[in-house]
Amino acid sequence: MHTKYAERGLSILAFPCNQFGNQEPGTHADIKRYAQSYNAQFDMFSKVRVNGPEAHPLWKWLKEQPNGRGFLGNGIKWNFTKFLIDRQGQVVKRFSPMDDPIVIEVDLMKYL
């Protein structure tokens, strides 16, 4: 999606997190190298915590927004939870880790 829609204004921001089954145990450089092996060209930030008292402020904010709340509470349940944010910086929808990118693409078209 990044390659397809970047020129129309899409920005994908990735925040690795090791709070879920030890899936991101490497260093920032290790994680970035791994993502690049899959041709990931979006912005990759340093590893953060998304749940608990040490959660990064961005993730605390995302989970507090009316459209950022999860189905079973505000906590992030697993890696690859996704948020769609409009051009005004408002969270318009939260997607589960299992949502296929095609589902996101349908909603994305309303905001590009």
Chimera marker file (.cmm) of the C-alpha trace (Angstrom):
<marker_set name="trace">
<marker id="1" x="0.000" y="0.000" z="0.000" r="1" g="1" b="0" radius="0.5"/>
<marker id="2" x="2.850" y="2.375" z="0.756" r="1" g="1" b="0" radius="0.5"/>
<marker id="3" x="4.196" y="2.192" z="-2.781" r="1" g="1" b="0" radius="0.5"/>
<marker id="4" x="0.727" y="2.438" z="-4.295" r="1" g="1" b="0" radius="0.5"/>
<marker id="5" x="-0.524" y="5.448" z="-2.311" r="1" g="1" b="0" radius="0.5"/>
<marker id="6" x="2.485" y="7.399" z="-1.006" r="1" g="1" b="0" radius="0.5"/>
<marker id="7" x="2.188" y="10.007" z="-3.754" r="1" g="1" b="0" radius="0.5"/>
<marker id="8" x="-1.448" y="10.574" z="-2.748" r="1" g="1" b="0" radius="0.5"/>
<marker id="9" x="-0.456" y="11.301" z="0.840" r="1" g="1" b="0" radius="0.5"/>
<marker id="10" x="-0.347" y="7.941" z="2.604" r="1" g="1" b="0" radius="0.5"/>
<marker id="11" x="2.286" y="7.610" z="5.303" r="1" g="1" b="0" radius="0.5"/>
<marker id="12" x="2.802" y="4.294" z="7.022" r="1" g="1" b="0" radius="0.5"/>
<marker id="13" x="4.561" y="4.490" z="10.367" r="1" g="1" b="0" radius="0.5"/>
<marker id="14" x="5.845" y="1.272" z="11.918" r="1" g="1" b="0" radius="0.5"/>
<marker id="15" x="6.635" y="0.937" z="15.616" r="1" g="1" b="0" radius="0.5"/>
<marker id="16" x="8.226" y="-2.404" z="16.498" r="1" g="1" b="0" radius="0.5"/>
<marker id="17" x="7.214" y="-3.781" z="19.885" r="1" g="1" b="0" radius="0.5"/>
<marker id="18" x="8.487" y="-6.819" z="21.741" r="1" g="1" b="0" radius="0.5"/>
<marker id="19" x="5.520" y="-7.138" z="24.119" r="1" g="1" b="0" radius="0.5"/>
<marker id="20" x="3.864" y="-9.897" z="22.096" r="1" g="1" b="0" radius="0.5"/>
<marker id="21" x="5.414" y="-13.340" z="22.214" r="1" g="1" b="0" radius="0.5"/>
<marker id="22" x="8.952" y="-11.949" z="21.977" r="1" g="1" b="0" radius="0.5"/>
<marker id="23" x="8.433" y="-11.327" z="18.230" r="1" g="1" b="0" radius="0.5"/>
<marker id="24" x="10.751" y="-8.298" z="18.032" r="1" g="1" b="0" radius="0.5"/>
<marker id="25" x="13.757" y="-9.230" z="20.202" r="1" g="1" b="0" radius="0.5"/>
<marker id="26" x="16.394" y="-7.648" z="17.956" r="1" g="1" b="0" radius="0.5"/>
<marker id="27" x="17.947" y="-4.236" z="17.913" r="1" g="1" b="0" radius="0.5"/>
<marker id="28" x="16.482" y="-1.403" z="15.865" r="1" g="1" b="0" radius="0.5"/>
<marker id="29" x="19.034" y="-2.148" z="13.123" r="1" g="1" b="0" radius="0.5"/>
<marker id="30" x="18.097" y="-5.866" z="13.142" r="1" g="1" b="0" radius="0.5"/>
<marker id="31" x="14.391" y="-5.096" z="12.855" r="1" g="1" b="0" radius="0.5"/>
<marker id="32" x="14.900" y="-2.533" z="10.098" r="1" g="1" b="0" radius="0.5"/>
<marker id="33" x="17.115" y="-4.937" z="8.140" r="1" g="1" b="0" radius="0.5"/>
<marker id="34" x="14.463" y="-7.662" z="8.457" r="1" g="1" b="0" radius="0.5"/>
<marker id="35" x="11.712" y="-5.323" z="7.237" r="1" g="1" b="0" radius="0.5"/>
<marker id="36" x="13.849" y="-4.188" z="4.315" r="1" g="1" b="0" radius="0.5"/>
<marker id="37" x="14.338" y="-7.824" z="3.295" r="1" g="1" b="0" radius="0.5"/>
<marker id="38" x="10.584" y="-7.720" z="2.541" r="1" g="1" b="0" radius="0.5"/>
<marker id="39" x="11.020" y="-4.461" z="0.610" r="1" g="1" b="0" radius="0.5"/>
<marker id="40" x="9.360" y="-2.395" z="3.366" r="1" g="1" b="0" radius="0.5"/>
<marker id="41" x="9.911" y="1.234" z="2.417" r="1" g="1" b="0" radius="0.5"/>
<marker id="42" x="7.808" y="2.958" z="5.064" r="1" g="1" b="0" radius="0.5"/>
<marker id="43" x="9.046" y="4.824" z="8.126" r="1" g="1" b="0" radius="0.5"/>
<marker id="44" x="10.340" y="2.504" z="10.839" r="1" g="1" b="0" radius="0.5"/>
<marker id="45" x="10.658" y="3.962" z="14.322" r="1" g="1" b="0" radius="0.5"/>
<marker id="46" x="12.558" y="2.654" z="17.317" r="1" g="1" b="0" radius="0.5"/>
<marker id="47" x="11.101" y="-0.171" z="19.351" r="1" g="1" b="0" radius="0.5"/>
<marker id="48" x="8.447" y="1.031" z="21.828" r="1" g="1" b="0" radius="0.5"/>
<marker id="49" x="6.073" y="-0.314" z="24.447" r="1" g="1" b="0" radius="0.5"/>
<marker id="50" x="2.413" y="-0.039" z="23.465" r="1" g="1" b="0" radius="0.5"/>
<marker id="51" x="0.757" y="-1.354" z="26.629" r="1" g="1" b="0" radius="0.5"/>
<marker id="52" x="1.211" y="-0.793" z="30.330" r="1" g="1" b="0" radius="0.5"/>
<marker id="53" x="2.454" y="2.158" z="32.357" r="1" g="1" b="0" radius="0.5"/>
<marker id="54" x="5.566" y="2.542" z="30.176" r="1" g="1" b="0" radius="0.5"/>
<marker id="55" x="3.588" y="2.701" z="26.925" r="1" g="1" b="0" radius="0.5"/>
<marker id="56" x="4.797" y="5.344" z="24.504" r="1" g="1" b="0" radius="0.5"/>
<marker id="57" x="2.657" y="8.531" z="24.685" r="1" g="1" b="0" radius="0.5"/>
<marker id="58" x="1.567" y="8.130" z="21.051" r="1" g="1" b="0" radius="0.5"/>
<marker id="59" x="0.122" y="4.711" z="21.784" r="1" g="1" b="0" radius="0.5"/>
<marker id="60" x="-1.591" y="5.926" z="24.935" r="1" g="1" b="0" radius="0.5"/>
<marker id="61" x="-3.203" y="8.673" z="22.853" r="1" g="1" b="0" radius="0.5"/>
<marker id="62" x="-4.217" y="6.349" z="20.008" r="1" g="1" b="0" radius="0.5"/>
<marker id="63" x="-5.974" y="3.978" z="22.401" r="1" g="1" b="0" radius="0.5"/>
<marker id="64" x="-7.841" y="6.829" z="24.128" r="1" g="1" b="0" radius="0.5"/>
<marker id="65" x="-9.421" y="8.181" z="20.944" r="1" g="1" b="0" radius="0.5"/>
<marker id="66" x="-13.099" y="7.344" z="20.311" r="1" g="1" b="0" radius="0.5"/>
<marker id="67" x="-12.280" y="5.447" z="17.095" r="1" g="1" b="0" radius="0.5"/>
<marker id="68" x="-9.079" y="4.015" z="18.550" r="1" g="1" b="0" radius="0.5"/>
<marker id="69" x="-10.725" y="1.825" z="21.128" r="1" g="1" b="0" radius="0.5"/>
<marker id="70" x="-10.535" y="-1.902" z="20.612" r="1" g="1" b="0" radius="0.5"/>
<marker id="71" x="-13.380" y="-4.376" z="20.520" r="1" g="1" b="0" radius="0.5"/>
<marker id="72" x="-12.386" y="-5.926" z="23.854" r="1" g="1" b="0" radius="0.5"/>
<marker id="73" x="-10.902" y="-2.863" z="25.527" r="1" g="1" b="0" radius="0.5"/>
<marker id="74" x="-8.189" y="-0.384" z="24.757" r="1" g="1" b="0" radius="0.5"/>
<marker id="75" x="-5.119" y="-2.574" z="25.104" r="1" g="1" b="0" radius="0.5"/>
<marker id="76" x="-3.222" y="-3.623" z="22.016" r="1" g="1" b="0" radius="0.5"/>
<marker id="77" x="-3.748" y="-7.381" z="21.748" r="1" g="1" b="0" radius="0.5"/>
<marker id="78" x="-1.002" y="-8.300" z="19.268" r="1" g="1" b="0" radius="0.5"/>
<marker id="79" x="1.582" y="-6.918" z="16.861" r="1" g="1" b="0" radius="0.5"/>
<marker id="80" x="0.259" y="-5.421" z="13.637" r="1" g="1" b="0" radius="0.5"/>
<marker id="81" x="-2.676" y="-3.582" z="15.190" r="1" g="1" b="0" radius="0.5"/>
<marker id="82" x="-3.254" y="-0.715" z="12.781" r="1" g="1" b="0" radius="0.5"/>
<marker id="83" x="-4.795" y="2.761" z="13.047" r="1" g="1" b="0" radius="0.5"/>
<marker id="84" x="-6.100" y="4.877" z="10.179" r="1" g="1" b="0" radius="0.5"/>
<marker id="85" x="-5.603" y="8.576" z="10.874" r="1" g="1" b="0" radius="0.5"/>
<marker id="86" x="-7.004" y="11.294" z="8.625" r="1" g="1" b="0" radius="0.5"/>
<marker id="87" x="-5.221" y="14.411" z="7.376" r="1" g="1" b="0" radius="0.5"/>
<marker id="88" x="-6.474" y="16.369" z="10.395" r="1" g="1" b="0" radius="0.5"/>
<marker id="89" x="-4.795" y="13.918" z="12.781" r="1" g="1" b="0" radius="0.5"/>
<marker id="90" x="-7.997" y="12.226" z="13.921" r="1" g="1" b="0" radius="0.5"/>
<marker id="91" x="-8.152" y="8.470" z="14.442" r="1" g="1" b="0" radius="0.5"/>
<marker id="92" x="-10.892" y="7.283" z="12.110" r="1" g="1" b="0" radius="0.5"/>
<marker id="93" x="-10.584" y="3.536" z="12.551" r="1" g="1" b="0" radius="0.5"/>
<marker id="94" x="-8.663" y="0.806" z="14.330" r="1" g="1" b="0" radius="0.5"/>
<marker id="95" x="-7.893" y="-2.483" z="12.595" r="1" g="1" b="0" radius="0.5"/>
<marker id="96" x="-7.052" y="-5.781" z="14.207" r="1" g="1" b="0" radius="0.5"/>
<marker id="97" x="-3.757" y="-7.557" z="13.611" r="1" g="1" b="0" radius="0.5"/>
<marker id="98" x="-5.652" y="-10.105" z="11.521" r="1" g="1" b="0" radius="0.5"/>
<marker id="99" x="-7.262" y="-7.561" z="9.160" r="1" g="1" b="0" radius="0.5"/>
<marker id="100" x="-6.000" y="-8.003" z="5.612" r="1" g="1" b="0" radius="0.5"/>
<marker id="101" x="-4.581" y="-4.821" z="4.088" r="1" g="1" b="0" radius="0.5"/>
<marker id="102" x="-7.323" y="-4.921" z="1.428" r="1" g="1" b="0" radius="0.5"/>
<marker id="103" x="-9.835" y="-4.138" z="4.204" r="1" g="1" b="0" radius="0.5"/>
<marker id="104" x="-7.803" y="-1.093" z="5.173" r="1" g="1" b="0" radius="0.5"/>
<marker id="105" x="-7.495" y="-0.024" z="1.545" r="1" g="1" b="0" radius="0.5"/>
<marker id="106" x="-11.281" y="0.213" z="1.211" r="1" g="1" b="0" radius="0.5"/>
<marker id="107" x="-11.468" y="2.648" z="4.136" r="1" g="1" b="0" radius="0.5"/>
<marker id="108" x="-8.282" y="4.443" z="3.125" r="1" g="1" b="0" radius="0.5"/>
<marker id="109" x="-9.796" y="5.609" z="-0.146" r="1" g="1" b="0" radius="0.5"/>
<marker id="110" x="-12.202" y="7.903" z="1.759" r="1" g="1" b="0" radius="0.5"/>
<marker id="111" x="-9.299" y="9.844" z="3.256" r="1" g="1" b="0" radius="0.5"/>
<marker id="112" x="-6.743" y="10.232" z="0.468" r="1" g="1" b="0" radius="0.5"/>
<link id1="1" id2="2" r="1" g="1" b="0" radius="0.2"/>
<link id1="2" id2="3" r="1" g="1" b="0" radius="0.2"/>
<link id1="3" id2="4" r="1" g="1" b="0" radius="0.2"/>
<link id1="4" id2="5" r="1" g="1" b="0" radius="0.2"/>
<link id1="5" id2="6" r="1" g="1" b="0" radius="0.2"/>
<link id1="6" id2="7" r="1" g="1" b="0" radius="0.2"/>
<link id1="7" id2="8" r="1" g="1" b="0" radius="0.2"/>
<link id1="8" id2="9" r="1" g="1" b="0" radius="0.2"/>
<link id1="9" id2="10" r="1" g="1" b="0" radius="0.2"/>
<link id1="10" id2="11" r="1" g="1" b="0" radius="0.2"/>
<link id1="11" id2="12" r="1" g="1" b="0" radius="0.2"/>
<link id1="12" id2="13" r="1" g="1" b="0" radius="0.2"/>
<link id1="13" id2="14" r="1" g="1" b="0" radius="0.2"/>
<link id1="14" id2="15" r="1" g="1" b="0" radius="0.2"/>
<link id1="15" id2="16" r="1" g="1" b="0" radius="0.2"/>
<link id1="16" id2="17" r="1" g="1" b="0" radius="0.2"/>
<link id1="17" id2="18" r="1" g="1" b="0" radius="0.2"/>
<link id1="18" id2="19" r="1" g="1" b="0" radius="0.2"/>
<link id1="19" id2="20" r="1" g="1" b="0" radius="0.2"/>
<link id1="20" id2="21" r="1" g="1" b="0" radius="0.2"/>
<link id1="21" id2="22" r="1" g="1" b="0" radius="0.2"/>
<link id1="22" id2="23" r="1" g="1" b="0" radius="0.2"/>
<link id1="23" id2="24" r="1" g="1" b="0" radius="0.2"/>
<link id1="24" id2="25" r="1" g="1" b="0" radius="0.2"/>
<link id1="25" id2="26" r="1" g="1" b="0" radius="0.2"/>
<link id1="26" id2="27" r="1" g="1" b="0" radius="0.2"/>
<link id1="27" id2="28" r="1" g="1" b="0" radius="0.2"/>
<link id1="28" id2="29" r="1" g="1" b="0" radius="0.2"/>
<link id1="29" id2="30" r="1" g="1" b="0" radius="0.2"/>
<link id1="30" id2="31" r="1" g="1" b="0" radius="0.2"/>
<link id1="31" id2="32" r="1" g="1" b="0" radius="0.2"/>
<link id1="32" id2="33" r="1" g="1" b="0" radius="0.2"/>
<link id1="33" id2="34" r="1" g="1" b="0" radius="0.2"/>
<link id1="34" id2="35" r="1" g="1" b="0" radius="0.2"/>
<link id1="35" id2="36" r="1" g="1" b="0" radius="0.2"/>
<link id1="36" id2="37" r="1" g="1" b="0" radius="0.2"/>
<link id1="37" id2="38" r="1" g="1" b="0" radius="0.2"/>
<link id1="38" id2="39" r="1" g="1" b="0" radius="0.2"/>
<link id1="39" id2="40" r="1" g="1" b="0" radius="0.2"/>
<link id1="40" id2="41" r="1" g="1" b="0" radius="0.2"/>
<link id1="41" id2="42" r="1" g="1" b="0" radius="0.2"/>
<link id1="42" id2="43" r="1" g="1" b="0" radius="0.2"/>
<link id1="43" id2="44" r="1" g="1" b="0" radius="0.2"/>
<link id1="44" id2="45" r="1" g="1" b="0" radius="0.2"/>
<link id1="45" id2="46" r="1" g="1" b="0" radius="0.2"/>
<link id1="46" id2="47" r="1" g="1" b="0" radius="0.2"/>
<link id1="47" id2="48" r="1" g="1" b="0" radius="0.2"/>
<link id1="48" id2="49" r="1" g="1" b="0" radius="0.2"/>
<link id1="49" id2="50" r="1" g="1" b="0" radius="0.2"/>
<link id1="50" id2="51" r="1" g="1" b="0" radius="0.2"/>
<link id1="51" id2="52" r="1" g="1" b="0" radius="0.2"/>
<link id1="52" id2="53" r="1" g="1" b="0" radius="0.2"/>
<link id1="53" id2="54" r="1" g="1" b="0" radius="0.2"/>
<link id1="54" id2="55" r="1" g="1" b="0" radius="0.2"/>
<link id1="55" id2="56" r="1" g="1" b="0" radius="0.2"/>
<link id1="56" id2="57" r="1" g="1" b="0" radius="0.2"/>
<link id1="57" id2="58" r="1" g="1" b="0" radius="0.2"/>
<link id1="58" id2="59" r="1" g="1" b="0" radius="0.2"/>
<link id1="59" id2="60" r="1" g="1" b="0" radius="0.2"/>
<link id1="60" id2="61" r="1" g="1" b="0" radius="0.2"/>
<link id1="61" id2="62" r="1" g="1" b="0" radius="0.2"/>
<link id1="62" id2="63" r="1" g="1" b="0" radius="0.2"/>
<link id1="63" id2="64" r="1" g="1" b="0" radius="0.2"/>
<link id1="64" id2="65" r="1" g="1" b="0" radius="0.2"/>
<link id1="65" id2="66" r="1" g="1" b="0" radius="0.2"/>
<link id1="66" id2="67" r="1" g="1" b="0" radius="0.2"/>
<link id1="67" id2="68" r="1" g="1" b="0" radius="0.2"/>
<link id1="68" id2="69" r="1" g="1" b="0" radius="0.2"/>
<link id1="69" id2="70" r="1" g="1" b="0" radius="0.2"/>
<link id1="70" id2="71" r="1" g="1" b="0" radius="0.2"/>
<link id1="71" id2="72" r="1" g="1" b="0" radius="0.2"/>
<link id1="72" id2="73" r="1" g="1" b="0" radius="0.2"/>
<link id1="73" id2="74" r="1" g="1" b="0" radius="0.2"/>
<link id1="74" id2="75" r="1" g="1" b="0" radius="0.2"/>
<link id1="75" id2="76" r="1" g="1" b="0" radius="0.2"/>
<link id1="76" id2="77" r="1" g="1" b="0" radius="0.2"/>
<link id1="77" id2="78" r="1" g="1" b="0" radius="0.2"/>
<link id1="78" id2="79" r="1" g="1" b="0" radius="0.2"/>
<link id1="79" id2="80" r="1" g="1" b="0" radius="0.2"/>
<link id1="80" id2="81" r="1" g="1" b="0" radius="0.2"/>
<link id1="81" id2="82" r="1" g="1" b="0" radius="0.2"/>
<link id1="82" id2="83" r="1" g="1" b="0" radius="0.2"/>
<link id1="83" id2="84" r="1" g="1" b="0" radius="0.2"/>
<link id1="84" id2="85" r="1" g="1" b="0" radius="0.2"/>
<link id1="85" id2="86" r="1" g="1" b="0" radius="0.2"/>
<link id1="86" id2="87" r="1" g="1" b="0" radius="0.2"/>
<link id1="87" id2="88" r="1" g="1" b="0" radius="0.2"/>
<link id1="88" id2="89" r="1" g="1" b="0" radius="0.2"/>
<link id1="89" id2="90" r="1" g="1" b="0" radius="0.2"/>
<link id1="90" id2="91" r="1" g="1" b="0" radius="0.2"/>
<link id1="91" id2="92" r="1" g="1" b="0" radius="0.2"/>
<link id1="92" id2="93" r="1" g="1" b="0" radius="0.2"/>
<link id1="93" id2="94" r="1" g="1" b="0" radius="0.2"/>
<link id1="94" id2="95" r="1" g="1" b="0" radius="0.2"/>
<link id1="95" id2="96" r="1" g="1" b="0" radius="0.2"/>
<link id1="96" id2="97" r="1" g="1" b="0" radius="0.2"/>
<link id1="97" id2="98" r="1" g="1" b="0" radius="0.2"/>
<link id1="98" id2="99" r="1" g="1" b="0" radius="0.2"/>
<link id1="99" id2="100" r="1" g="1" b="0" radius="0.2"/>
<link id1="100" id2="101" r="1" g="1" b="0" radius="0.2"/>
<link id1="101" id2="102" r="1" g="1" b="0" radius="0.2"/>
<link id1="102" id2="103" r="1" g="1" b="0" radius="0.2"/>
<link id1="103" id2="104" r="1" g="1" b="0" radius="0.2"/>
<link id1="104" id2="105" r="1" g="1" b="0" radius="0.2"/>
<link id1="105" id2="106" r="1" g="1" b="0" radius="0.2"/>
<link id1="106" id2="107" r="1" g="1" b="0" radius="0.2"/>
<link id1="107" id2="108" r="1" g="1" b="0" radius="0.2"/>
<link id1="108" id2="109" r="1" g="1" b="0" radius="0.2"/>
<link id1="109" id2="110" r="1" g="1" b="0" radius="0.2"/>
<link id1="110" id2="111" r="1" g="1" b="0" radius="0.2"/>
<link id1="111" id2="112" r="1" g="1" b="0" radius="0.2"/>
</marker_set>
